[in-house]
């Protein structure tokens, strides 16, 4: 950066500062365009920007008419020998250099020159590709009329020195915006989730709780005089995680641990399903393993956790329908009408359910599921 003249250095530093502080992508791009336009003498400029579809059809203009930009997008781009809306490396074209100076002497009699370039007083162009981490962030084209002469080697050298800083500033700004966008989405999901989620490290220390988990923990704490560490729901999820951790130590490398699931009674006769799972080690976790716990509020009747029944007792979807109706207090005949089957079919389903759950009656079935 020490090679840049002072006025240019000031403009480049402004772009870098904006890219770090501002969320306005248009402002950052405009300042990047201005930095080159103020450094290298030109009468017009176009900033070709990625459109998200692999081309560069979005544009910002400086001292050029918008109507010509639209005519280029819809028609004249087909005649442009430079193909400025394409990527640097296109399978159908020779790769474009990072900086290139061109004149249009060879095609002065063409429709492209007569109807598009000449009315705009464009005869010379300096094309600057802003590349960071092998990705084209945009393409700035400075223009001059014939009377001002071609862009010099010195001006191309200046463009070569300035462009990497502008490219990395744009890449940094895009990354910041993407991280912020994803962070806002995650925050929204967490704040509006109906399920509590707790993340624990390998030492079973809680490293994150979403908002719903905080609310559930608070319900248990407020309903008891116990300290935070004696919170019943916390005790249960830690117990399950300890058992999974012990199992992971004993099992061979790469072994899997079956998730734990239990139902816990909460205040005011509420029920909570707790599902704990050991996450697979991922690159960058430094060989630590994480545990995730999902906590879901259940209703004592009619609110059976279907996924829990299917996972814990290997019930079919139809069998879970029967269990839900049993929890609602319906008799066999009423269940048959609800499901449009015969009473004999309902009895067969119940026999299969009793066998899978390990009980012999309706009452035992309900107690078993509620206290599991």
C-alpha positions as CSV (number, residue, x, y, z in Angstrom):
1,X,0.0,0.0,0.0
2,X,3.0,2.3,0.5
3,X,3.3,2.4,-3.3
4,X,0.1,4.4,-3.7
5,X,0.1,8.2,-3.9
6,X,-1.4,10.0,-0.9
7,X,-4.8,11.0,-2.4
8,X,-5.3,7.5,-3.7
9,X,-4.2,5.9,-0.4
10,X,-6.8,8.1,1.4
11,X,-9.6,6.9,-1.0
12,X,-8.6,3.3,-0.6
13,X,-8.5,3.5,3.2
14,X,-12.0,5.0,3.1
15,X,-13.3,2.0,1.1
16,X,-11.6,-0.4,3.6
17,X,-13.0,1.4,6.6
18,X,-16.5,1.5,5.1
19,X,-16.3,-2.2,4.2
20,X,-15.6,-2.9,7.9
21,X,-18.2,-0.6,9.4
22,X,-21.1,0.0,7.0
23,X,-23.9,-2.4,6.1
24,X,-24.7,-0.4,2.9
25,X,-23.3,-2.5,0.0
26,X,-24.2,0.2,-2.5
27,X,-22.2,2.8,-0.7
28,X,-19.1,0.6,-0.4
29,X,-19.3,-0.2,-4.1
30,X,-19.7,3.4,-5.0
31,X,-16.7,4.4,-3.0
32,X,-14.6,1.7,-4.6
33,X,-15.7,3.0,-8.0
34,X,-14.8,6.6,-7.0
35,X,-11.4,5.5,-5.7
36,X,-10.4,4.4,-9.2
37,X,-12.2,7.2,-11.0
38,X,-10.4,9.9,-8.9
39,X,-7.0,8.2,-9.3
40,X,-7.1,7.6,-13.1
41,X,-8.3,10.3,-15.4
42,X,-11.5,9.2,-17.2
43,X,-14.8,10.7,-18.4
44,X,-17.1,7.8,-17.5
45,X,-17.1,4.6,-15.6
46,X,-19.2,1.4,-15.3
47,X,-19.1,-1.0,-12.4
48,X,-20.2,-4.5,-13.5
49,X,-21.5,-6.5,-10.4
50,X,-22.4,-10.1,-9.9
51,X,-26.1,-10.9,-10.4
52,X,-26.1,-14.2,-8.4
53,X,-26.5,-16.3,-11.6
54,X,-22.8,-16.4,-12.6
55,X,-22.9,-13.3,-14.7
56,X,-22.2,-9.6,-14.1
57,X,-25.3,-7.8,-15.4
58,X,-25.9,-5.4,-12.4
59,X,-24.2,-2.1,-13.1
60,X,-23.3,1.2,-11.3
61,X,-22.7,4.1,-13.6
62,X,-20.6,7.3,-13.4
63,X,-21.1,10.1,-15.9
64,X,-22.8,7.7,-18.3
65,X,-26.5,7.5,-19.3
66,X,-28.6,4.8,-17.9
67,X,-30.5,4.2,-21.1
68,X,-27.3,3.0,-22.8
69,X,-26.7,0.6,-19.9
70,X,-30.1,-1.0,-20.5
71,X,-29.5,-1.2,-24.3
72,X,-26.2,-3.0,-23.6
73,X,-27.9,-5.5,-21.3
74,X,-30.7,-6.3,-23.7
75,X,-28.9,-6.1,-27.1
76,X,-25.4,-4.7,-27.5
77,X,-23.7,-7.2,-25.1
78,X,-23.9,-9.7,-28.0
79,X,-21.6,-7.6,-30.2
80,X,-19.1,-6.6,-27.5
81,X,-15.8,-8.4,-28.3
82,X,-14.8,-8.0,-24.6
83,X,-18.0,-9.8,-23.2
84,X,-17.9,-7.7,-20.0
85,X,-20.7,-9.5,-18.3
86,X,-19.0,-12.9,-18.3
87,X,-16.7,-14.3,-15.6
88,X,-12.9,-14.0,-15.9
89,X,-12.5,-17.7,-16.7
90,X,-15.2,-18.8,-19.0
91,X,-15.1,-22.2,-20.8
92,X,-16.0,-20.7,-24.1
93,X,-13.5,-17.7,-24.0
94,X,-9.9,-16.9,-23.4
95,X,-9.3,-15.9,-19.7
96,X,-9.4,-12.1,-19.3
97,X,-6.4,-10.5,-17.6
98,X,-6.9,-8.5,-14.4
99,X,-6.1,-5.2,-16.1
100,X,-6.5,-4.4,-19.8
101,X,-6.5,-1.3,-21.9
102,X,-8.4,-1.4,-25.2
103,X,-9.2,1.0,-28.1
104,X,-11.9,0.6,-30.7
105,X,-10.0,1.6,-33.8
106,X,-10.4,-1.8,-35.5
107,X,-14.2,-1.8,-35.3
108,X,-15.1,1.9,-36.0
109,X,-17.4,0.8,-38.8
110,X,-19.4,-1.7,-36.8
111,X,-22.9,-1.3,-35.5
112,X,-21.6,-1.7,-31.9
113,X,-19.3,1.3,-32.3
114,X,-21.6,3.6,-34.3
115,X,-24.8,3.0,-32.3
116,X,-23.5,2.3,-28.8
117,X,-19.9,3.6,-28.2
118,X,-19.8,6.7,-30.4
119,X,-22.9,8.4,-29.0
120,X,-21.4,8.0,-25.5
121,X,-18.0,9.3,-26.7
122,X,-16.3,6.1,-25.7
123,X,-13.2,5.1,-27.7
124,X,-10.8,3.9,-25.0
125,X,-11.4,1.6,-22.1
126,X,-9.4,0.5,-19.1
127,X,-10.9,-2.7,-17.6
128,X,-10.0,-3.5,-14.0
129,X,-11.1,-6.9,-12.6
130,X,-11.4,-6.9,-8.8
131,X,-10.4,-10.4,-7.8
132,X,-10.0,-11.7,-4.2
133,X,-9.4,-15.3,-3.3
134,X,-9.7,-16.2,-7.0
135,X,-13.3,-14.8,-7.0
136,X,-14.3,-11.9,-9.2
137,X,-16.0,-9.3,-6.9
138,X,-16.8,-7.0,-9.8
139,X,-15.4,-5.3,-12.9
140,X,-14.8,-1.6,-13.2
141,X,-14.5,-0.1,-16.7
142,X,-13.1,3.5,-17.1
143,X,-13.9,5.2,-20.4
144,X,-12.4,8.0,-22.5
145,X,-13.2,9.7,-25.7
146,X,-10.7,9.7,-28.6
147,X,-9.4,13.3,-27.8
148,X,-8.0,12.2,-24.4
149,X,-5.9,9.4,-25.8
150,X,-5.4,5.9,-24.6
151,X,-4.7,4.8,-21.1
152,X,-1.0,4.7,-20.4
153,X,1.1,1.9,-18.9
154,X,1.6,4.1,-15.8
155,X,-2.2,4.2,-15.3
156,X,-2.5,0.5,-15.8
157,X,0.2,0.0,-13.1
158,X,-1.7,2.2,-10.7
159,X,-4.9,0.2,-11.4
160,X,-2.9,-3.0,-10.7
161,X,-1.7,-1.7,-7.4
162,X,-5.1,-0.3,-6.2
163,X,-7.4,-3.2,-7.4
164,X,-6.3,-5.9,-4.8
165,X,-7.2,-3.6,-1.9
166,X,-10.6,-2.7,-3.4
167,X,-11.3,-6.4,-4.2
168,X,-10.5,-7.6,-0.7
169,X,-12.5,-4.8,0.8
170,X,-15.6,-5.8,-1.2
171,X,-15.1,-9.5,-0.4
172,X,-14.8,-8.7,3.3
173,X,-17.9,-6.6,3.2
174,X,-19.9,-9.3,1.5
175,X,-18.7,-11.8,4.1
176,X,-19.7,-9.5,6.9
177,X,-23.2,-9.1,5.4
178,X,-23.6,-12.9,4.9
179,X,-22.5,-13.6,8.5
180,X,-24.9,-10.9,9.8
181,X,-27.8,-12.3,7.6
182,X,-27.2,-15.8,8.9
183,X,-26.8,-14.6,12.4
184,X,-30.2,-12.7,12.2
185,X,-31.9,-15.8,10.8
186,X,-30.5,-18.0,13.5
187,X,-31.6,-15.5,16.1
188,X,-35.1,-15.4,14.7
189,X,-35.3,-19.2,14.7
190,X,-34.0,-19.4,18.2
191,X,-36.4,-16.7,19.5
192,X,-39.4,-18.3,17.8
193,X,-38.7,-21.9,18.3
194,X,-41.2,-24.0,20.3
195,X,-38.5,-26.4,21.4
196,X,-35.8,-25.7,23.9
197,X,-32.2,-26.5,22.8
198,X,-29.2,-26.9,25.0
199,X,-25.6,-27.4,23.8
200,X,-23.0,-29.0,26.1
201,X,-19.3,-29.5,25.7
202,X,-17.4,-32.8,26.4
203,X,-17.1,-31.9,30.1
204,X,-20.9,-31.5,30.1
205,X,-20.7,-27.7,30.7
206,X,-23.6,-25.8,29.1
207,X,-22.2,-23.6,26.3
208,X,-25.4,-22.4,24.8
209,X,-29.2,-22.4,25.6
210,X,-31.8,-20.9,23.3
211,X,-34.5,-18.7,24.6
212,X,-37.1,-21.5,24.9
213,X,-34.7,-23.6,27.0
214,X,-34.2,-20.6,29.3
215,X,-37.9,-20.3,29.8
216,X,-38.3,-24.1,30.5
217,X,-35.4,-24.0,33.0
218,X,-37.0,-21.0,34.7
219,X,-40.3,-22.8,35.1
220,X,-38.7,-25.7,37.0
221,X,-36.6,-23.3,39.1
222,X,-39.5,-21.1,40.0
223,X,-41.6,-24.0,41.1
224,X,-39.0,-25.3,43.5
225,X,-36.9,-23.9,46.3
226,X,-33.9,-25.9,44.9
227,X,-30.8,-24.1,43.6
228,X,-30.0,-23.9,40.0
229,X,-27.7,-26.9,40.1
230,X,-30.5,-29.0,41.6
231,X,-32.9,-28.1,38.8
232,X,-34.8,-31.4,38.0
233,X,-34.8,-31.0,34.3
234,X,-31.1,-30.2,34.3
235,X,-30.4,-33.2,36.5
236,X,-32.1,-35.5,34.0
237,X,-30.4,-34.2,30.8
238,X,-27.0,-34.3,32.5
239,X,-27.6,-37.9,33.6
240,X,-28.5,-38.9,30.0
241,X,-25.4,-37.1,28.6
242,X,-23.1,-38.7,31.3
243,X,-24.4,-42.1,30.2
244,X,-23.8,-41.4,26.5
245,X,-20.3,-40.1,27.3
246,X,-19.5,-43.2,29.2
247,X,-20.8,-45.3,26.3
248,X,-18.7,-43.4,23.8
249,X,-15.6,-44.1,25.9
250,X,-16.3,-47.8,25.9
251,X,-17.3,-48.2,22.2
252,X,-14.7,-48.5,19.5
253,X,-13.5,-45.5,17.5
254,X,-16.1,-44.2,15.1
255,X,-18.9,-45.9,17.1
256,X,-22.4,-44.4,17.3
257,X,-24.4,-43.7,20.4
258,X,-28.2,-44.1,20.4
259,X,-29.9,-40.9,21.5
260,X,-31.5,-40.8,24.9
261,X,-35.1,-39.9,25.4
262,X,-37.2,-39.5,28.6
263,X,-40.3,-37.7,29.8
264,X,-40.0,-35.5,32.9
265,X,-42.9,-34.2,35.0
266,X,-42.8,-30.4,35.4
267,X,-44.8,-27.9,37.5
268,X,-48.6,-27.9,37.2
269,X,-48.7,-31.4,35.9
270,X,-46.9,-30.5,32.7
271,X,-44.8,-33.0,30.9
272,X,-41.5,-32.4,29.0
273,X,-39.8,-34.7,26.5
274,X,-36.0,-34.6,26.8
275,X,-34.1,-35.9,23.8
276,X,-30.3,-36.0,24.1
277,X,-27.8,-36.8,21.4
278,X,-24.0,-36.9,21.0
279,X,-22.9,-35.1,17.9
280,X,-20.3,-36.5,15.6
281,X,-16.9,-34.9,15.8
282,X,-16.4,-32.3,13.1
283,X,-13.2,-30.7,11.6
284,X,-12.2,-27.7,13.7
285,X,-13.7,-29.0,16.9
286,X,-10.2,-30.0,18.1
287,X,-11.3,-33.6,18.9
288,X,-14.0,-32.4,21.4
289,X,-17.5,-33.9,21.2
290,X,-20.6,-31.9,21.7
291,X,-24.0,-33.0,23.1
292,X,-27.3,-31.4,22.1
293,X,-30.5,-31.7,24.1
294,X,-33.9,-30.9,22.8
295,X,-36.7,-30.2,25.3
296,X,-40.3,-30.2,24.2
297,X,-43.4,-29.5,26.3
298,X,-46.1,-32.2,26.1
299,X,-49.7,-32.2,27.1
300,X,-50.7,-34.9,29.5
301,X,-53.6,-36.1,27.3
302,X,-53.9,-35.9,23.5
303,X,-50.5,-34.3,23.2
304,X,-48.4,-37.5,22.9
305,X,-45.0,-37.0,21.3
306,X,-45.3,-39.1,18.2
307,X,-41.7,-39.0,17.3
308,X,-40.8,-40.1,20.8
309,X,-43.2,-43.1,20.6
310,X,-41.8,-44.2,17.2
311,X,-38.2,-43.8,18.3
312,X,-38.4,-45.3,21.8
313,X,-41.0,-48.1,21.3
314,X,-40.7,-48.6,17.5
315,X,-44.4,-48.0,17.1
316,X,-45.9,-47.5,13.6
317,X,-47.7,-44.4,12.6
318,X,-51.1,-46.1,12.9
319,X,-50.1,-47.4,16.4
320,X,-49.1,-43.9,17.5
321,X,-52.6,-42.7,16.3
322,X,-54.2,-45.3,18.6
323,X,-52.0,-44.3,21.6
324,X,-52.9,-40.7,21.1
325,X,-56.6,-41.5,21.2
326,X,-56.1,-43.8,24.2
327,X,-54.5,-40.8,25.9
328,X,-57.6,-38.7,25.0
329,X,-59.7,-41.2,27.0
330,X,-61.5,-42.8,24.1
331,X,-62.8,-46.4,24.2
332,X,-62.1,-49.0,21.5
333,X,-65.4,-48.3,19.7
334,X,-64.8,-44.6,19.7
335,X,-61.2,-45.1,18.4
336,X,-62.5,-47.3,15.6
337,X,-64.9,-44.6,14.5
338,X,-62.2,-42.0,14.6
339,X,-59.8,-44.1,12.5
340,X,-62.5,-45.6,10.2
341,X,-61.5,-49.2,11.2
342,X,-63.2,-52.0,13.0
343,X,-63.0,-52.6,16.8
344,X,-61.2,-55.9,16.1
345,X,-58.5,-53.9,14.3
346,X,-58.2,-51.5,17.2
347,X,-57.8,-54.5,19.6
348,X,-55.0,-56.0,17.4
349,X,-53.2,-52.6,17.4
350,X,-53.5,-52.4,21.2
351,X,-52.1,-55.9,21.5
352,X,-49.1,-55.0,19.4
353,X,-48.6,-51.7,21.3
354,X,-48.7,-53.5,24.7
355,X,-46.1,-56.0,23.5
356,X,-43.8,-53.3,22.2
357,X,-44.1,-51.1,25.3
358,X,-44.0,-54.0,27.7
359,X,-47.4,-53.6,29.5
360,X,-50.7,-55.4,29.7
361,X,-53.4,-52.7,30.1
362,X,-54.5,-49.2,29.1
363,X,-53.6,-47.8,32.5
364,X,-50.1,-49.4,32.5
365,X,-49.6,-48.1,28.9
366,X,-50.4,-44.5,30.0
367,X,-48.2,-44.7,33.1
368,X,-45.3,-46.3,31.2
369,X,-45.3,-43.5,28.6
370,X,-45.8,-40.7,31.2
371,X,-43.0,-42.0,33.5
372,X,-40.5,-43.1,30.9
